[in-house]
Amino acid sequence: MGVVLLKIEELEINPDTMKLEIDIMEVPKNCVIVISEGRAKLRELPPFGEYKIITHQGKVKRMRKEEGEEF
């Protein structure tokens, strides 16, 4: 079972190398990583629903989760 994230987690990009290193054993099984303007954020995907990434002028403006469940 993956790590439960209650909010968006900011990931650290090494400023010297501009590389992002991720241990895939420590992130949720189903997640998304978004990189914009030298910043990286990770968010666990909902079991049912949509995850929208809203951009403005080529930059990420907002990340929005819309959840649902099977009826």
Secondary structure as UniProt FT lines:
FT   STRAND          9..11
FT   STRAND          13..14
FT   TURN            15..18
FT   STRAND          19..20
FT   TURN            24..25
FT   STRAND          31..36
FT   TURN            37..38
FT   STRAND          39..44
FT   STRAND          49..56
FT   TURN            57..58
FT   STRAND          59..67
//
